[in-house]
Amino acid sequence: MRSPRVLFWWLAVAALAGPASSGDVSLHLSLDEVLPRDKPALLVFFSTTCGSCFDELFEMRYFVEAHGLPIEVIGVTGGPREEVAAFLDKYAYHRPVVLDGKARIRRALRVDAVPLSLVIRGGRVVCRADVYQEPQRRREEIKRCLLEIGSR
C-alpha cells in the first residue's frame, strides 16, 4: 500500500493531467529532439517498473508546474517503447520522454542508478542529485536547485 504522501502526489498528478488515456504521449529517440536551447531542463531518469522512480517523475513535474518555473521536465527511460507509451497514456503524462534503450544518455551523463534527477542548462549539468541519498533529501536538494535556477 502506498503512503499518504505518495497518494497525494498521484492525486495531484491526476488533477493536473486531466483525463487518462488521451493517446497524446510524447516519446522521443534523442535528447536533442526535446532539450530546449533557451531554458534549463530537468532530466528525470526513471523506470516504469520502479515505483519510487515514477513517483519522482510525477513529483518533479508537479513541483515545476506548481511553482511556474521556466524549466522543461524531460523523462528519460530505457524501457521498451510499447511499455513506456502504455504507461504514459495510462497516467496521462504529456511531457517529453526520451527512450534511451541503449543507455547512451545514461552513460554520457554518468547515471548508474534510477531514479536520478539532474538539471541541464546550456549543455552543462548544473545540478545533480546523489542517487544514493535518502529519497526525500535527494528530492529536496533538486527542488532547491530548481527554485534557484527558476528565479534567475
C-alpha positions in Angstrom: 0.0 0.0 0.0 1.3 3.5 -0.9 1.9 6.0 1.8 -0.4 9.0 2.1 2.3 11.3 0.8 2.7 9.2 -2.4 -1.1 9.0 -2.8 -1.2 12.8 -2.5 1.2 13.1 -5.5 -0.8 10.7 -7.5 -3.9 12.7 -6.9 -2.2 15.9 -7.7 -0.8 14.5 -10.9 -4.2 13.2 -11.9 -5.8 16.6 -11.2 -3.2 18.4 -13.3 -3.1 15.9 -16.1 -6.8 15.7 -16.9 -8.5 12.5 -18.2 -6.4 9.4 -18.7 -6.0 7.6 -22.0 -5.8 10.6 -24.3 -3.3 8.8 -26.6 -1.2 12.0 -26.8 2.1 10.8 -25.4 5.4 12.5 -26.3 8.1 9.8 -26.9 11.4 10.7 -28.5 14.5 8.8 -29.5 17.0 11.6 -28.9 17.6 14.1 -26.2 18.4 16.7 -28.9 14.8 16.5 -30.1 13.4 17.9 -26.8 16.3 19.7 -25.0 15.4 23.4 -25.0 18.1 25.8 -26.1 16.7 28.8 -24.3 15.9 27.5 -20.9 17.1 24.9 -18.4 15.8 21.3 -18.4 15.2 18.8 -15.6 16.0 15.3 -16.7 14.4 12.6 -14.6 15.8 9.2 -15.2 13.2 6.6 -14.4 11.8 3.1 -15.0 8.1 2.2 -15.4 8.6 -0.8 -13.1 10.1 1.2 -10.2 7.5 2.9 -8.0 9.9 5.5 -6.5 11.2 6.3 -10.0 7.9 7.3 -11.5 6.9 8.9 -8.2 9.9 11.2 -8.6 9.0 11.9 -12.3 5.4 13.0 -11.3 6.5 14.9 -8.2 9.1 16.9 -10.1 6.7 17.7 -12.9 4.1 18.8 -10.4 6.7 20.9 -8.5 7.8 22.7 -11.6 4.3 23.4 -12.8 3.0 24.4 -9.3 5.8 27.0 -9.0 5.5 28.2 -12.6 9.2 27.6 -13.2 10.6 28.1 -16.7 12.1 24.7 -16.8 11.3 21.8 -19.2 10.8 18.5 -17.4 12.0 15.6 -19.5 11.8 11.9 -18.6 14.5 9.5 -19.7 13.9 5.8 -19.6 15.4 2.6 -21.1 12.1 0.7 -21.2 10.5 -0.7 -24.3 8.6 1.8 -26.5 5.2 0.0 -26.1 5.5 -0.4 -22.4 6.6 3.2 -21.9 3.8 4.5 -24.2 1.2 2.5 -22.3 2.5 3.8 -19.0 2.4 7.4 -20.2 -1.0 7.0 -21.6 -2.4 5.3 -18.5 -1.2 8.2 -16.3 -1.9 10.9 -18.8 1.7 12.1 -18.7 2.3 14.5 -21.6 5.7 15.9 -21.0 8.5 14.7 -23.3 10.1 11.3 -22.5 13.2 10.1 -24.3 13.7 6.4 -24.9 17.3 5.5 -24.0 17.2 1.8 -24.8 20.9 1.6 -25.5 21.8 3.7 -22.4 23.7 6.3 -24.4 22.3 9.2 -22.4 22.8 7.4 -19.1 26.4 6.6 -19.9 27.2 10.2 -21.2 25.7 11.7 -18.0 27.2 9.0 -15.8 23.8 7.8 -14.5 24.4 4.5 -12.8 21.0 4.0 -11.0 17.5 5.4 -11.0 15.6 7.4 -10.0 18.0 10.3 -10.7 17.2 13.9 -11.4 19.6 16.4 -12.8 19.3 19.9 -14.3 21.0 20.9 -17.6 21.5 24.5 -18.7 23.4 25.5 -21.8 24.6 21.9 -22.4 26.1 21.6 -18.9 24.9 19.8 -15.8 24.3 22.5 -13.2 22.7 20.4 -10.5 22.7 16.7 -9.8 21.1 14.7 -7.0 23.0 12.0 -5.4 21.0 8.8 -6.3 22.3 7.1 -3.1 20.9 9.8 -0.7 17.8 9.2 1.2 14.9 9.9 -1.3 13.3 12.8 0.5 16.6 14.6 1.0 17.5 14.0 -2.7 14.2 15.4 -3.9 14.5 18.5 -1.6 18.0 19.1 -2.9 16.8 19.1 -6.5 13.8 21.3 -5.6 16.1 23.9 -4.0 18.2 23.9 -7.2 15.1 24.3 -9.4 13.8 27.2 -7.3 17.2 28.9 -7.5 17.6 28.4 -11.3 13.9 29.3 -12.0 14.2 32.6 -10.1 17.1 33.9 -12.3 
